């Protein structure tokens, strides 16, 4: 059984429609439970919970402190290629757009990585469109091997691979996979992904499990907020994360909240998600899933990101460029999505410290498994103050 079976046997719309029946009393009783269950989560997601965001924020903060302390893991993407055979209607890289297509060579990738290293990052996310011809599995493995000595943690956000493909990635040094389903609604998914391999909903959804099966230590999931009703997406995300956390219990499961902001021509966002709605979704998920990581990217404005820190965020990107070669060619345009928080990594780190948290620039687990010492930790954090 996979999560696809779980999703197909769940009537999301029926669950969603019952949220309006939830009363304020039910919300109040869900907030302060030691461990909220799925029915409590639904109460926290309901329209009635909109009046309870402050107590929900207090509870989410307390849970996050207990589970994660005052630590935020910093990461940055490296865009390897903007070539893509898909045509996701909301994306700046879609195949039908006439933009310069760039795939970095190894020298350029290492130069991009070098910039991240100089800023202090030890955790990089390798990103590309669906371009197996320019970025086949063997090439991805080569890139991982080249970066591994300098990056204690390397995650992938590339097209879905087969199980053996993920095994090869893990062998080459990848320890994490980020793969957003974009939407868990099959009808909406079909409209948004009209062409290419990405049309295959199940292949994408099952990919996260294929990575879990080969022992990837981090799995990142998310819905692209704006494509569909946010409450329906939150219900599916909660089920998906809960399922993954139970089945791959050694793996850190994180939820991202990518929100559609800029869009290509001829596309309007079907279900805009407000700041308050996104915050409610985040709080409800934190109170339900105490151990899930929460990721907020530079798609969101600086002020909002700073306010979200104490509510349960565990990972933040900083200094991101979302076009291939954007760090070494800052003048380059043609990004996948607009970066809204344009602060430097050092500025983001200072904002995190100002909020009373510690920005952490590298992932500890791989080094701890390999027997690195506490001194290595201190040394890296000193380096990570950024420039
Ligand atoms: S979202 Fe990903 S798969 Fe879809 S067009 Fe953009 S780069 Fe390609």
Boltz pocket constraint, residues with backbone or C-beta under 6 A from the ligand:
constraints:
  - pocket:
      binder: B
      contacts: [[A, 83], [A, 84], [A, 85], [A, 86], [A, 87], [A, 88], [A, 91], [A, 92], [A, 93], [A, 94], [A, 95], [A, 128], [A, 129], [A, 130], [A, 198]]
      max_distance: 6.0
